[in-house]
Amino acid sequence: MEASKTIQHEIGGVQNDALRFGLHGVKSDLVGSHPLQFAYESANITQEGMKRKVLVNTYGTAFPLKMDLDRQILSRFQRPLLPSSMLGLEAMTGTLDEFGFEDYLNDPRESETVRPLDLHHSMEVRLGLSKGPVCPIFM
């Protein structure tokens, strides 16, 4: 019999490889999020449900299904090798008009010390035409 060449990282059903899976904290299992954050998220869920019921009553059952399909398509849309702003999804959900903390705090990707990506090299690596790290920062 040939021995398995992979090392099992589960002991008692728990993944114990901290370098691959991160440190496991018990506090996150016991304590939930902040009560205000929970209330905010539940209010958003109920508001979305009410909007959906209004759309069903106004336009029929097919319209919210089409909107869900559009949301799934727009949430998967990504530019290759660049972080996507998800502008279409924000315009569809109405979050484009909201002004959050990420709009006025500095984004680390817009820092002067970050080297820009070489898109041609990274696409060649992704397609298997060349070898090496995708991003020159890791060199």
ABEGO torsion letter per residue (X at the ends): XBBBABBBABBGGBBABAAAAEBBBAAAAABBBBAAAAAAAAAAAAAAAAAAAAAAAAAEAAAAAAAAAAAAAAAABBBBGBBBAGAAAAAAAGAAABBBAAAABBBAAABAABBBBBAAAAAAAAAGABBEBABAAAX
